[in-house]
Amino acid sequence: MEIIYLLISVSLVVALIFLAAFIWSVKSGQFDDTYGSSVRLLHDDEDDDEEKPKP
């Protein structure tokens, strides 16, 4: 029975740590732009076309 009390207390501490990490990440702006980073690699750089010499 003592192990159950230990496991419940450890799981609550771990859950509070994850909750604190989530709140910190939201406040620091980690989730502000979830779409822009995923498609940034798909956009062509327009500057590359100007640097190439035309035949």
C-alpha positions in Angstrom: 0.0 0.0 0.0 2.9 2.3 0.7 4.1 1.9 -2.9 0.8 3.2 -4.2 1.2 6.4 -2.2 4.7 6.8 -3.5 3.7 6.2 -7.1 0.8 8.7 -6.9 3.0 11.4 -5.4 5.7 10.8 -8.0 3.2 10.9 -10.9 1.7 14.1 -9.5 5.2 15.7 -9.3 6.0 14.7 -12.9 2.6 16.0 -14.1 3.2 19.3 -12.4 6.6 19.5 -14.1 5.1 18.9 -17.5 2.4 21.5 -16.8 5.0 24.1 -15.8 7.0 23.4 -18.9 3.9 23.8 -21.1 2.9 27.1 -19.4 6.4 28.4 -19.8 6.5 27.5 -23.5 3.2 29.2 -24.2 4.2 32.3 -22.4 7.6 32.5 -24.1 5.9 32.3 -27.6 6.9 28.9 -28.7 3.4 28.3 -30.2 2.9 31.7 -31.8 3.5 30.5 -35.4 3.0 26.8 -35.8 2.4 27.0 -39.6 5.2 29.2 -40.9 8.1 27.0 -39.9 6.7 23.9 -41.5 6.3 25.5 -45.0 9.4 27.8 -44.9 11.5 25.2 -46.7 8.9 24.9 -49.5 9.0 28.5 -50.6 11.4 29.4 -53.4 14.0 32.0 -52.8 13.4 34.8 -55.3 17.0 36.1 -54.9 18.5 33.0 -56.4 17.0 33.8 -59.8 18.6 37.2 -60.0 22.0 36.0 -59.1 22.2 33.4 -61.9 23.6 34.7 -65.2 21.3 34.4 -68.1 22.6 32.7 -71.2 
